[in-house]
Amino acid sequence: MSIIALAIVGVVVAATVHLAMLFLNSAPLNSFSQQHAADIDKYVVPEFSQEWQLYAPNPQSANTHVQAHAKVQMPSGGLADTGWVDLTAMDDERIVHNPLPSQAHQNELHHVWNNYVDSLDNEGRPVGLYGKLMQQYLLRIVAHRLGPQVDGGTVRFIQLRSADTPVGQPPWSVQQINTRTSYVVQPWWAVKAEDFK
């Protein structure tokens, strides 16, 4: 009976070690798997190697803020540029300390921006009807947020950009991450009166 119990314990320990090694190989990078990467690779590669991650797609590794500015027609007839407005920061202010924030303030701008960016071709142009609809939807969201009058002038054109700031590494990580903000700027879009309705 003791031989059977010993064999069962051996199988359980071997299965646990095997599953732990496979998990550490396919899980997102962490301090333990980075420190023991050589040992994990010796065990996993080539017999059990996989080309996927445990969380697919990978969790966000950058803070993305959607920002907008406008060309406004002044009462004198000339056009003036406004400063950049951080629309994501405006949403963040609405949901901080709010026990029941609206779905629109939490996700609307973020999801529409991601869908719009995913619809662009290699030259940054919306592809097909879906891409054009996402562009129009995004323009209307931003037009509603800015309003028809900004800085004493009537909004005629809107330009958007994303400010992407990579999340820095935790103090215990050996990974080096450049946390400089990068920008992706979209072209100017003409605004019509119906975009504010």
C-alpha positions as CSV (number, residue, x, y, z in Angstrom):
1,M,0.0,0.0,0.0
2,S,2.9,2.4,0.8
3,I,4.4,1.9,-2.7
4,I,1.1,2.8,-4.3
5,A,0.8,5.9,-2.1
6,L,4.4,6.9,-2.9
7,A,3.7,6.4,-6.6
8,I,0.6,8.6,-6.4
9,V,2.5,11.3,-4.6
10,G,5.3,11.2,-7.2
11,V,2.8,11.5,-10.1
12,V,1.0,14.4,-8.4
13,V,4.3,16.2,-7.8
14,A,5.5,15.6,-11.3
15,A,2.2,16.8,-12.8
16,T,2.3,19.9,-10.6
17,V,5.8,20.8,-11.6
18,H,4.9,20.2,-15.3
19,L,1.8,22.4,-15.2
20,A,3.7,25.1,-13.3
21,M,6.4,25.2,-15.9
22,L,3.9,25.4,-18.8
23,F,2.0,28.1,-17.0
24,L,5.1,30.2,-16.3
25,N,6.2,29.8,-20.0
26,S,2.8,30.9,-21.4
27,A,1.9,33.6,-18.8
28,P,2.7,37.3,-19.3
29,L,6.2,38.2,-18.1
30,N,6.6,38.5,-14.3
31,S,9.6,38.8,-12.0
32,F,9.7,35.1,-11.1
33,S,9.5,33.9,-14.7
34,Q,12.2,36.5,-15.7
35,Q,14.6,35.3,-13.0
36,H,14.1,31.6,-13.9
37,A,13.7,32.0,-17.7
38,A,16.7,29.8,-18.5
39,D,15.4,26.9,-16.3
40,I,11.9,27.2,-17.6
41,D,13.1,27.3,-21.2
42,K,15.3,24.2,-20.6
43,Y,12.3,22.3,-19.5
44,V,9.7,23.6,-21.9
45,V,11.6,24.0,-25.2
46,P,11.4,22.3,-27.7
47,E,9.0,19.5,-26.6
48,F,6.3,21.7,-25.0
49,S,6.9,25.2,-26.5
50,Q,3.9,27.3,-27.5
51,E,3.5,30.4,-29.6
52,W,0.7,32.0,-27.6
53,Q,0.3,33.9,-24.3
54,L,-2.1,33.1,-21.5
55,Y,-3.9,36.4,-21.9
56,A,-4.6,37.1,-25.6
57,P,-4.7,39.9,-26.5
58,N,-2.2,41.0,-23.9
59,P,-3.4,43.4,-21.2
60,Q,-2.9,47.1,-22.0
61,S,0.6,48.2,-21.4
62,A,0.1,51.9,-22.2
63,N,-2.2,54.7,-21.0
64,T,-3.9,56.1,-24.1
65,H,-5.5,59.6,-23.9
66,V,-7.6,60.9,-26.8
67,Q,-7.1,64.6,-27.2
68,A,-8.8,67.1,-29.5
69,H,-8.4,70.7,-30.7
70,A,-10.4,72.8,-33.1
71,K,-10.2,75.5,-35.7
72,V,-12.8,78.1,-34.8
73,Q,-14.2,80.9,-36.9
74,M,-14.0,84.1,-34.9
75,P,-16.7,86.9,-35.2
76,S,-14.1,88.8,-37.3
77,G,-14.2,86.0,-39.9
78,G,-10.7,84.6,-39.3
79,L,-9.8,81.1,-38.1
80,A,-8.1,80.5,-34.8
81,D,-6.7,77.2,-33.3
82,T,-7.7,76.2,-29.8
83,G,-5.4,74.4,-27.4
84,W,-5.5,70.6,-27.1
85,V,-8.3,69.3,-24.8
86,D,-7.7,65.9,-23.1
87,L,-11.1,64.2,-23.5
88,T,-10.0,61.0,-21.7
89,A,-9.0,63.1,-18.7
90,M,-12.4,64.7,-18.8
91,D,-14.0,61.2,-18.6
92,D,-11.7,60.3,-15.8
93,E,-12.8,63.3,-13.8
94,R,-16.4,62.3,-14.2
95,I,-15.9,58.8,-12.9
96,V,-13.5,59.4,-10.0
97,H,-15.4,59.3,-6.7
98,N,-18.6,58.5,-8.6
99,P,-20.1,55.3,-7.2
100,L,-22.2,54.7,-10.3
101,P,-20.4,56.2,-13.4
102,S,-22.1,56.0,-16.7
103,Q,-21.1,53.5,-19.3
104,A,-20.5,56.4,-21.8
105,H,-18.0,58.1,-19.5
106,Q,-16.2,54.9,-18.8
107,N,-15.9,53.3,-22.2
108,E,-17.6,55.2,-25.1
109,L,-14.6,57.3,-26.2
110,H,-12.0,54.6,-25.6
111,H,-13.9,51.9,-27.5
112,V,-14.8,54.1,-30.5
113,W,-11.2,55.4,-30.7
114,N,-9.9,51.8,-30.7
115,N,-12.4,50.7,-33.3
116,Y,-11.5,53.7,-35.5
117,V,-7.8,53.0,-35.3
118,D,-8.4,49.3,-36.0
119,S,-10.3,50.3,-39.2
120,L,-7.3,52.3,-40.7
121,D,-5.2,51.1,-43.5
122,N,-1.4,51.3,-43.6
123,E,-1.6,55.0,-44.7
124,G,-4.0,56.0,-41.9
125,R,-7.2,56.1,-44.0
126,P,-10.5,54.5,-42.9
127,V,-11.2,51.3,-44.8
128,G,-14.7,50.7,-46.2
129,L,-18.0,51.7,-44.8
130,Y,-17.2,50.5,-41.3
131,G,-14.1,52.8,-41.2
132,K,-16.1,55.8,-42.4
133,L,-18.9,55.1,-39.9
134,M,-16.3,54.9,-37.1
135,Q,-14.8,58.2,-38.2
136,Q,-18.2,59.9,-38.3
137,Y,-19.2,58.4,-34.9
138,L,-15.9,59.6,-33.4
139,L,-16.3,63.1,-34.9
140,R,-19.8,63.4,-33.4
141,I,-18.7,62.3,-30.0
142,V,-15.9,64.9,-30.0
143,A,-18.2,67.6,-31.4
144,H,-20.7,66.9,-28.6
145,R,-17.9,67.1,-26.0
146,L,-16.5,70.4,-27.4
147,G,-19.8,72.0,-28.3
148,P,-20.4,74.4,-31.3
149,Q,-18.8,77.4,-29.6
150,V,-15.2,77.3,-28.3
151,D,-13.0,80.2,-27.2
152,G,-15.6,82.7,-28.6
153,G,-15.7,81.2,-32.0
154,T,-17.7,78.7,-34.0
155,V,-16.1,75.3,-34.4
156,R,-15.4,74.5,-38.1
157,F,-12.7,71.8,-38.0
158,I,-11.6,69.2,-35.4
159,Q,-8.4,67.3,-35.2
160,L,-7.7,64.4,-32.9
161,R,-4.6,62.7,-31.6
162,S,-3.8,59.9,-29.1
163,A,-1.2,60.4,-26.5
164,D,0.2,56.9,-25.6
165,T,2.4,56.6,-22.5
166,P,3.8,53.2,-21.8
167,V,3.2,51.9,-18.2
168,G,6.6,51.9,-16.4
169,Q,8.1,48.8,-14.9
170,P,7.5,48.0,-11.3
171,P,10.4,48.5,-8.9
172,W,11.2,44.8,-8.7
173,S,11.3,44.2,-12.5
174,V,14.5,44.1,-14.5
175,Q,12.7,45.0,-17.6
176,Q,13.5,48.5,-19.0
177,I,10.6,50.4,-20.4
178,N,10.7,53.8,-22.2
179,T,7.8,55.8,-20.7
180,R,8.0,58.7,-23.1
181,T,4.7,59.8,-24.5
182,S,4.2,59.3,-28.3
183,Y,1.4,60.9,-30.4
184,V,-0.6,59.6,-33.3
185,V,-2.2,62.7,-35.0
186,Q,-5.2,62.4,-37.3
187,P,-6.0,64.9,-40.1
188,W,-8.4,67.8,-39.7
189,W,-12.1,66.9,-40.1
190,A,-14.7,69.4,-41.2
191,V,-17.6,69.8,-38.8
192,K,-21.2,70.2,-39.9
193,A,-24.1,71.6,-37.9
194,E,-25.7,68.2,-37.6
195,D,-22.6,66.8,-35.9
196,F,-23.6,68.8,-32.8
197,K,-27.2,67.5,-32.7
